[in-house]
Structure formats: structure tokens, C-alpha cells
């Protein structure tokens, strides 16, 4: 037989070969493939011509695989199974929508994730991708710059939780909640040699500084908070600085000192007795958390479902 032409064999011919090789019968292969035995025989001849080898010895009442067919069959069978699995995977995803949610790390870990099961359980056909990014805080790049540099699936809309001013031209913006800061520390600091009982007791403890917000005028400092409670003789600049609010809170949990933290993000750690608020005296900020979505994505079902859930969760907490 002449050598093959080097082109990839037709898929129908490979299907016919696999079925005929499995049954060792053109008739049974034809029944499985819902074609005639003559059609199966024709596809096998096409495949043999393409490969330049004989695949079957046609005996009087049976078929016998050649050595070349024995060599080829396992890989053809594996390929057909993989193709079938890929098709079924696509079919099973029919009706599944995707959504990418991008949020600041501290918000994602301490507010979003502890509540997220309620959203995913009510949206079982939604493929959710949660991404934590520090540039979801104003001052670390604009929304437009972020979207231009972000690569997601073309059919996956993006919903961003952003901490900032709320001024994002060309975007659909929903306020999630205002952020107020309170002191937070390990419960261990409420006892010991210098227990935290009044603001003046902070002179005996390390002050932890959260520098997540680059614009110092948009976040309260320890100096602001101490002045608001009438304590003016503590050096408010002392203590380590952290570029990530999550790191400052982790340091506080470990008993390293006291940090000013956003009150809405403390609930999970307080309930787990990892953190306490020694003085429920708040400091305001001009920033808030906003849900920000491109106008092109705002009306998509996945985004609308997430917006509804997120705003209901924040309203319930405020209530």
C-alpha cells in the first residue's frame, strides 16, 4: 500500500476504526455509529489510504487487527475518550455564567469571604473568581488604569469593591458602606501589667500604623484619634508601620500592639475572640467602600445578582 499523504486523518474515519477494532466487526461498528457496514468499510479504506498501512485483515467470517492497528488503537481510543470528555464538559457548562470580583485584601479576607457562602449557595450556576488586589484602594492607580491592565475572560464581567472617594467616571458606583476607624487589639492587652482601660493607657502599649491609604488626609492617624479623646502627651508617631491593613491587624492579633482599624472589618475576628475594641470611640474617614462596575457589565445577570446580595448584606449589618 502507498505511503500516507501526511495529512491528519478524518475524524469519522478514526471513529469507525476505533469502533470496528473494539468489536472486530464492521457490522457491529455500523450499528453503534448508526451507519451502514459499507460506510464503515469505506471509512476504514480512507484511513488506510491516509496512513499508508493496512489496519485489518479481512478474514472469511471475522476481522483481525494488524500489528500497526494494535500499535495505534490505544492512542486513538484515548483521543476519542478525551474528545468526548471535552464535549461533555462544555455541555455541562451550558447556562453557567462567570463573574470576577476584585477587592482589597483586607476587605476580601475579613468581610467578603466569611459571608460569601450565602452568595454562592444561592447562585450555584455562577462561576465566581475572587481576586484580592491592593490597587483597589485609591491612590494606587485609577480604575481605568486597572481595567486596562486586567485580563479576564471576555465573557466574564468584572465587579470591583474599591476603597476610596467614589469618584469613578464612566462606572456604575454603589456605596457599600462608610468606614469608621476604632482601636483594635488582642484581648490579652486588656489584662496584665498595663491593662487597657482608658485611652491614656495607650502610653504603655505599641501603636501600630496602617498605611494602606496613601493619602494621609483620607485616613485618620493615631494623632487624630488621640487628640479627639483629649490625650496629647503620647508620641503618636512611634511604632511600626504596615503597608497592608491585614498585616497591621495580624500584628494586633498576635498582641504586638494596638491598631486603628475599620470597624466593619472586625466582626469575624471579634466573634472569634481574636480581637477586641478596647475603646468604642470612632475616627472618621473621607473614604468609603464602593461597588464599582463598568457600565458595559452593570446590567449583566451575574453582576446584578452580586450587587443585590452585597448591598443587602451591608444594609443588614448596618441595621
C-alpha positions in Angstrom: 0.0 0.0 0.0 1.2 3.5 -0.8 2.6 5.7 1.9 0.2 8.2 3.6 -0.1 11.8 2.5 0.9 13.2 5.9 -2.4 14.9 6.5 -4.3 14.3 9.8 -6.9 11.5 9.2 -10.6 12.4 9.1 -12.3 12.2 12.5 -15.1 10.0 11.1 -12.5 7.5 9.8 -10.9 7.4 13.3 -14.3 6.8 14.9 -15.0 4.0 12.5 -11.6 2.4 13.1 -12.0 2.6 16.9 -15.5 1.0 16.9 -14.5 -1.7 14.3 -11.4 -2.5 16.3 -13.3 -2.8 19.5 -16.0 -5.1 18.0 -13.8 -6.7 15.4 -16.8 -6.3 13.2 -17.9 -3.8 10.6 -21.5 -4.7 11.1 -21.5 -4.1 14.9 -19.5 -0.9 14.5 -22.1 0.3 11.9 -24.9 -0.4 14.4 -23.1 1.6 17.1 -22.4 4.5 14.8 -25.9 4.4 13.1 -24.5 3.9 9.6 -24.2 1.0 7.1 -21.5 -1.6 7.2 -20.5 -0.4 3.8 -20.0 3.2 5.2 -17.7 1.8 7.9 -15.7 -0.2 5.4 -15.4 2.9 3.2 -14.1 5.0 6.2 -11.5 2.3 7.1 -10.2 2.2 3.5 -9.9 6.0 3.6 -7.9 5.8 6.9 -5.7 3.0 5.5 -5.0 5.1 2.4 -4.3 8.2 4.6 -1.8 6.2 6.8 -0.4 4.1 4.0 -0.8 0.9 6.1 -3.3 -2.0 6.4 -5.3 -1.9 9.7 -7.5 -5.1 9.3 -7.0 -8.5 7.8 -10.4 -9.3 6.3 -11.0 -13.0 7.0 -13.9 -15.1 5.9 -16.1 -14.5 9.0 -14.0 -12.2 11.1 -11.7 -9.2 11.2 -8.1 -9.3 12.6 -6.1 -6.3 13.6 -2.7 -5.9 12.0 0.4 -5.0 14.1 0.0 -1.4 13.0 -3.6 -1.3 14.2 -2.6 -2.8 17.6 0.0 -0.1 17.9 -2.4 2.7 17.0 -5.6 1.6 18.8 -4.8 2.6 22.4 -3.9 6.2 21.5 -6.9 6.6 19.1 -9.2 5.3 21.9 -7.6 7.7 24.4 -8.1 10.6 22.0 -11.7 9.7 21.4 -12.4 9.5 25.1 -10.7 12.9 25.7 -12.7 14.4 22.9 -15.9 13.0 24.3 -15.0 14.3 27.8 -14.2 17.8 26.4 -17.6 18.0 24.6 -19.4 16.8 27.8 -17.5 19.4 29.8 -18.7 22.2 27.5 -22.3 20.9 27.5 -22.3 20.7 31.3 -21.2 24.4 31.5 -24.2 25.5 29.4 -26.0 28.2 31.3 -23.1 28.8 33.7 -22.2 32.5 34.0 -18.8 33.8 35.2 -18.0 36.8 37.5 -14.7 38.2 38.6 -14.8 40.1 41.9 -11.8 42.2 42.8 -11.4 43.7 46.2 -8.7 45.0 48.6 -7.0 42.1 50.5 -8.3 43.1 54.0 -11.9 43.5 52.8 -11.8 40.3 50.8 -10.4 38.2 53.7 -12.3 39.8 56.6 -15.6 40.9 55.2 -16.3 39.2 51.9 -15.1 35.6 52.3 -16.8 35.0 55.7 -20.2 35.9 54.0 -19.5 34.5 50.6 -21.1 31.1 51.1 -24.5 32.7 51.3 -24.0 34.2 47.8 -22.6 31.1 46.2 -25.2 28.8 47.6 -28.0 30.9 46.1 -26.1 31.2 42.8 -25.0 27.6 42.1 -24.6 28.2 38.3 -22.3 31.1 38.7 -18.5 30.5 38.3 -17.0 33.0 40.8 -13.4 34.3 40.7 -12.3 36.3 43.7 -9.1 38.3 43.4 -7.6 40.4 46.1 -5.6 43.5 44.9 -4.0 46.3 46.9 -4.7 48.7 44.0 -8.4 48.6 44.8 -7.5 51.4 47.2 -7.5 55.0 45.8 -4.0 56.4 45.3 -2.6 53.2 43.9 -3.8 53.7 40.4 -7.1 54.7 38.8 -10.0 52.4 37.9 -9.4 53.0 34.2 -5.7 52.1 34.5 -6.6 49.0 36.4 -9.1 47.7 33.9 -6.7 48.4 31.0 -4.1 46.2 32.7 -6.5 43.5 33.8 -7.0 40.4 31.7 -10.2 38.3 32.4 -12.3 36.1 30.2 -14.1 38.1 27.6 -17.5 36.8 28.7 -16.7 37.3 32.5 -17.9 40.7 33.8 -15.9 42.4 36.5 -17.2 43.8 39.8 -14.7 45.8 41.9 -15.0 46.6 45.6 -13.0 49.8 45.9 -12.0 51.8 49.0 -11.8 55.5 48.1 -13.7 58.6 47.2 -16.4 57.2 45.0 -15.5 59.4 42.1 -15.0 57.0 39.2 -16.2 58.5 35.9 -17.8 56.1 33.4 -18.5 53.5 36.1 -21.6 52.3 37.9 -20.9 53.1 41.5 -22.9 51.8 44.5 -21.8 52.8 48.1 -21.4 49.6 50.2 -20.8 51.4 53.5 -18.9 54.2 55.1 -15.8 53.3 57.0 -15.1 54.4 60.6 -11.9 53.5 62.5 -11.7 52.2 66.0 -8.8 50.9 68.1 -8.4 47.2 68.0 -6.1 44.8 69.9 -5.7 41.3 71.3 -7.8 40.5 74.3 -4.6 39.8 76.2 -3.9 43.6 76.3 -7.0 44.1 78.5 -5.1 42.4 81.3 -1.5 42.2 82.5 0.8 44.8 83.9 -0.7 47.7 82.0 -4.3 46.8 81.2 -6.1 48.9 78.5 -8.9 50.5 80.4 -8.8 54.1 79.2 -7.2 55.9 76.2 -4.4 57.3 78.4 -3.3 53.7 79.0 -2.1 53.6 75.4 1.2 55.2 76.5 2.2 51.7 77.8 1.5 50.0 74.5 2.9 49.9 71.0 0.9 51.8 68.4 0.5 50.0 65.1 0.1 52.1 61.9 -1.9 51.1 58.9 -0.5 52.9 55.7 -2.8 51.2 53.3 -4.3 54.5 52.2 -1.5 56.5 50.7 -3.3 59.9 51.0 -2.8 60.7 54.7 -5.6 63.2 54.7 -8.1 60.5 53.8 -7.3 58.3 56.8 -7.3 59.0 60.5 -3.9 58.8 62.2 -3.2 57.9 65.8 -2.5 61.6 66.4 -6.1 62.4 65.1 -7.7 59.8 67.4 -5.7 60.7 70.5 -6.4 64.4 70.1 -10.1 63.6 69.7 -10.1 61.9 73.1 -8.1 64.6 74.7 -4.8 62.7 75.1 -2.0 65.0 73.9 1.1 63.7 75.7 1.7 60.4 73.9 4.1 60.3 70.9 1.6 59.3 68.2 4.3 58.6 65.6 6.0 55.8 67.5 5.5 52.1 66.5 5.8 50.1 63.3 4.1 50.9 60.0 2.4 48.4 57.7 1.6 48.9 54.0 -1.3 46.4 54.3 -4.2 46.7 56.8 -4.3 43.0 57.0 -0.8 42.9 58.3 -1.5 45.5 60.9 -4.5 43.5 62.1 -2.5 40.3 62.2 0.1 42.1 64.3 -2.6 43.2 66.7 -4.0 39.7 66.9 -0.5 38.5 67.9 -0.5 41.0 70.8 2.1 43.2 69.2 0.2 46.4 69.9 -3.0 48.4 69.1 -4.0 49.4 65.6 -6.7 51.8 64.2 -8.9 49.5 62.1 -12.0 49.8 60.1 -14.9 48.7 62.3 -16.9 46.9 59.6 -14.0 44.5 59.0 -13.6 43.4 62.6 -16.7 41.4 63.2 -15.3 38.0 62.4 -12.2 38.4 64.5 -14.2 39.9 67.4 -16.6 37.0 67.3 -13.7 34.5 67.3 -12.2 36.4 70.3 -9.0 37.2 68.4 -9.6 41.0 68.6 -11.4 43.4 70.9 -12.2 47.1 70.7 -10.9 48.5 74.0 -12.5 51.9 73.4 -15.5 52.2 71.1 -14.5 55.7 70.1 -14.6 56.2 66.3 -12.5 58.3 63.9 -14.0 59.3 60.6 -12.5 59.0 57.1 -13.5 60.7 53.9 -13.2 57.3 52.1 -15.8 54.5 51.9 -16.3 51.1 50.2 -17.9 51.2 46.8 -19.0 48.6 44.4 -17.6 49.7 41.0 -18.6 48.1 37.7 -18.0 49.1 34.1 -21.3 50.3 32.6 -21.0 47.6 29.9 -21.1 45.0 32.7 -23.5 46.6 35.1 -26.7 45.1 33.7 -25.4 41.6 33.3 -27.1 39.0 35.3 -24.0 37.9 37.3 -23.2 41.5 38.3 -26.8 42.3 39.1 -27.0 39.3 41.4 -23.8 40.1 43.2 -24.7 43.8 43.6 -28.1 42.9 45.1 -26.5 40.4 47.5 -23.6 42.7 48.5 -25.8 45.7 49.2 -28.3 43.6 51.2 -25.5 42.2 53.3 -24.1 45.7 54.1 -27.6 47.1 54.8 -28.4 44.1 57.2 -25.1 44.7 59.1 -25.8 48.4 59.4 -29.3 47.7 60.6 
